[in-house]
Structures are given as structure tokens and as C-alpha cells.
Amino acid sequence: ECLQYMTLLHTEEVFRFCAIPQVMAIATLSDIYNNPKVFTGVVKIRKGMAAKLILDTKSTGGLHKWFNVLSRDILARVPSSDPSAARTRDICKQIIQLTDRHSKSAIAGSYIQSFNVAASVALAASLYRLIGVAVGGEKLSLNGLTSVLMAPSKHGGKPTVIAAGLFFCSLAFIVVTNLFVGTSRSDLRRADH
């Protein structure tokens, strides 16, 4: 019912206002389910996890990702001796089935974002290498950088070719992933638009 209700929300701010408490609730359920520490101390969602949940709950995909992941966590800890084990398993399997499609794309998006950061670092490092070779005591100019890219053997051989390849591969990856990520968030609109 919660997931069905969330599909009716089309404004990003309203969606987040409703989605964040729902994700926090299922995360809390996941933490306390079959956890003996509930009877001896305080069981809370860690601050880092709470921050991750809040930041990831910007779209339907993020909501489904966390419902899917946390339902799988609960499902893995259902003891067979529990009298309500069958009902708990059924509910977890229903949630997983409802969220599976959107969660897979959201999880893939998380990995793409990580690789995007790595590509940005590689882009910066390769550009630093190329500019260092191009400058070589001269003023930095576009012609100097172009001459390094066109004739790398004159300006440093194989490391420059590797740096140029890394530069172009990183740049291509960043452009393509930003196009992909930009189109994957079209399910919600901002209130001010």
C-alpha cells in the first residue's frame, strides 16, 4: 500500500517528504527484526546510514532500492522456528517483487555514480599530465596541448599516449553517464517548475 501510494506523488518535494519517513521505518524494522539487542539496549539506525537513506530517496528508484535491499535483509534473517515466519517471508517476497525492477536500475545508477567520480579523478590526472608535457617550460596554449595529442612520441612517448587515452575515455564516460543519469530522474518534477 505504501509503495502504491508513493506512485501517485509526482512532485519531488512532496515525494521526498513522504518517502524519507517510509524508508527510515523499513530501515528501523530491518535493524530490530530478530535482533536480541532490542531487549538489552538501544537499537538505532546509524547516522551514516540515515544520511545515505535520505540522499538516495530522491526518486522512485531510490525508494524501491532501499525497500528491496532492506526486505532482502529481513528475509535472510527470518528464523524457521518463528510462528509467523511464513507470513513474514511472503510479505518480504511481495515487497521484493514490487520493487525489483526499479531497484536494479537504482543500484546500477549508484555504481555508475561511483565510476563517474573515478572517471573525473582520472580525467583530472590525465589532463594534468598532458598539460605538464604540453607546457614543458613554455606558456600553456591550446596549440601546445594539441601538438602533444597529435604527436605524442615527441613529447614523452608512451606515458603521454596512455594519458591521452585515459583523458578521452574518462571524458566519454562522464558525458555518457551524465546523459543516462539525467534521463533516469524524469519521473518527478520540482514544485517550482
C-alpha positions as CSV (number, residue, x, y, z in Angstrom):
1,E,0.0,0.0,0.0
2,C,2.8,2.4,0.8
3,L,4.6,1.8,-2.5
4,Q,1.3,2.2,-4.4
5,Y,0.6,5.5,-2.7
6,M,4.1,6.7,-3.5
7,T,3.5,6.2,-7.2
8,L,0.7,8.8,-7.0
9,L,3.1,11.5,-5.9
10,H,4.7,13.4,-8.8
11,T,6.2,16.5,-7.1
12,E,9.8,15.9,-5.9
13,E,9.4,17.8,-2.6
14,V,6.2,16.1,-1.7
15,F,7.6,12.7,-2.7
16,R,10.7,13.2,-0.5
17,F,8.5,14.4,2.4
18,C,6.6,11.2,2.3
19,A,9.3,8.8,1.1
20,I,12.0,9.5,3.7
21,P,9.9,8.5,6.7
22,Q,8.9,5.3,4.9
23,V,12.5,4.4,4.2
24,M,13.5,5.2,7.7
25,A,10.7,3.0,9.0
26,I,11.7,-0.1,7.0
27,A,15.3,0.5,7.9
28,T,14.3,0.5,11.6
29,L,12.3,-2.7,11.0
30,S,15.3,-4.2,9.4
31,D,17.5,-3.2,12.3
32,I,15.2,-4.5,15.0
33,Y,14.0,-7.7,13.3
34,N,15.3,-10.8,15.1
35,N,17.8,-8.6,16.9
36,P,18.4,-9.7,20.6
37,K,19.9,-6.2,21.4
38,V,16.3,-4.8,21.3
39,F,15.8,-6.3,24.8
40,T,19.2,-5.2,26.3
41,G,19.9,-1.8,24.8
42,V,19.1,0.8,22.2
43,V,18.9,-0.2,18.6
44,K,19.1,2.8,16.2
45,I,19.9,3.4,12.6
46,R,23.5,4.7,12.4
47,K,23.9,8.4,11.3
48,G,25.8,7.4,8.2
49,M,23.1,5.0,7.1
50,A,20.4,7.6,7.8
51,A,22.2,10.1,5.7
52,K,22.6,7.6,2.9
53,L,18.9,6.8,3.0
54,I,17.9,10.5,2.9
55,L,20.3,11.2,0.0
56,D,19.2,8.2,-2.0
57,T,15.5,8.8,-1.6
58,K,15.2,11.4,-4.4
59,S,13.2,9.2,-6.8
60,T,11.0,6.2,-7.1
61,G,14.1,4.2,-8.0
62,G,15.9,5.2,-4.7
63,L,12.8,4.4,-2.7
64,H,12.4,1.0,-4.4
65,K,16.1,0.3,-4.0
66,W,16.0,0.6,-0.2
67,F,12.7,-1.2,0.2
68,N,14.2,-4.1,-1.9
69,V,17.6,-4.2,-0.1
70,L,16.1,-3.9,3.4
71,S,13.3,-6.5,2.7
72,R,16.0,-8.9,1.5
73,D,17.9,-8.3,4.7
74,I,14.8,-9.1,6.8
75,L,14.1,-12.2,4.6
76,A,17.6,-13.5,5.2
77,R,17.1,-13.4,9.0
78,V,13.7,-15.0,9.3
79,P,14.1,-17.9,11.7
80,S,12.2,-21.1,10.7
81,S,11.1,-21.5,14.3
82,D,9.1,-18.2,14.2
83,P,5.4,-19.0,14.2
84,S,4.8,-16.1,11.8
85,A,7.8,-17.0,9.5
86,A,5.7,-17.9,6.5
87,R,3.7,-14.6,6.7
88,T,6.9,-12.6,7.1
89,R,8.6,-14.4,4.2
90,D,5.5,-13.8,2.0
91,I,5.4,-10.1,2.8
92,C,9.2,-9.7,2.1
93,K,8.8,-11.5,-1.2
94,Q,5.9,-9.3,-2.2
95,I,8.0,-6.2,-1.5
96,I,10.9,-7.6,-3.4
97,Q,8.7,-8.5,-6.3
98,L,7.1,-5.0,-6.4
99,T,10.5,-3.2,-6.1
100,D,12.8,-5.4,-8.1
101,R,12.7,-3.6,-11.5
102,H,13.2,0.0,-10.2
103,S,15.7,-1.1,-7.6
104,K,18.0,-2.8,-10.1
105,S,18.3,0.4,-12.1
106,A,18.8,2.5,-9.0
107,I,21.6,0.1,-7.8
108,A,23.2,0.3,-11.2
109,G,22.9,4.1,-11.0
110,S,24.7,4.1,-7.7
111,Y,27.6,2.1,-9.2
112,I,27.6,4.4,-12.2
113,Q,27.9,7.4,-9.9
114,S,30.9,5.8,-8.2
115,F,32.6,5.2,-11.5
116,N,31.8,8.7,-12.6
117,V,33.7,10.0,-9.6
118,A,36.7,7.8,-10.5
119,A,36.5,8.9,-14.1
120,S,36.5,12.5,-13.0
121,V,39.7,11.9,-11.0
122,A,41.3,10.1,-14.0
123,L,40.3,12.9,-16.2
124,A,41.9,15.5,-13.9
125,A,45.1,13.4,-13.5
126,S,45.5,12.7,-17.3
127,L,44.8,16.4,-18.1
128,Y,47.4,17.4,-15.5
129,R,49.9,15.0,-17.2
130,L,49.0,16.3,-20.7
131,I,49.3,19.9,-19.7
132,G,52.6,19.3,-17.9
133,V,54.0,17.7,-21.1
134,A,52.5,20.4,-23.3
135,V,53.8,23.3,-21.2
136,G,57.4,21.9,-20.8
137,G,58.7,25.3,-19.7
138,E,56.6,27.1,-22.3
139,K,53.4,29.1,-21.9
140,L,50.3,26.9,-21.7
141,S,48.4,27.0,-25.0
142,L,45.8,25.0,-26.9
143,N,48.4,24.5,-29.7
144,G,50.9,23.0,-27.2
145,L,48.2,20.6,-25.9
146,T,47.1,19.7,-29.5
147,S,50.7,19.0,-30.5
148,V,51.0,16.6,-27.6
149,L,47.8,14.8,-28.6
150,M,48.7,14.7,-32.3
151,A,52.4,13.7,-32.0
152,P,52.8,12.1,-28.5
153,S,56.2,10.5,-29.3
154,K,57.9,13.9,-29.5
155,H,56.7,14.9,-26.0
156,G,57.1,11.9,-23.8
157,G,56.3,8.7,-25.6
158,K,54.1,6.0,-24.2
159,P,53.0,7.7,-20.9
160,T,51.6,10.6,-22.9
161,V,49.7,8.2,-25.2
162,I,48.3,6.5,-22.1
163,A,47.4,9.8,-20.6
164,A,45.7,11.0,-23.8
165,G,43.7,7.7,-24.0
166,L,42.7,8.0,-20.3
167,F,41.7,11.6,-20.9
168,F,39.4,10.7,-23.8
169,C,38.0,7.6,-22.2
170,S,37.2,9.4,-19.0
171,L,35.6,12.3,-20.8
172,A,33.4,10.0,-22.9
173,F,32.4,8.0,-19.8
174,I,31.4,11.2,-17.9
175,V,29.4,12.6,-20.8
176,V,27.6,9.3,-21.5
177,T,26.8,8.6,-17.8
178,N,25.5,12.2,-17.3
179,L,23.2,11.7,-20.2
180,F,22.0,8.4,-18.8
181,V,21.5,9.7,-15.2
182,G,19.9,12.9,-16.4
183,T,17.2,10.9,-18.2
184,S,16.6,8.4,-15.4
185,R,15.2,11.0,-13.0
186,S,12.3,12.2,-15.2
187,D,9.6,10.6,-13.0
188,L,9.3,13.5,-10.6
189,R,9.1,17.3,-11.2
190,R,10.0,20.1,-8.9
191,A,7.3,22.2,-7.4
192,D,8.7,25.5,-8.7
193,H,8.6,24.3,-12.4
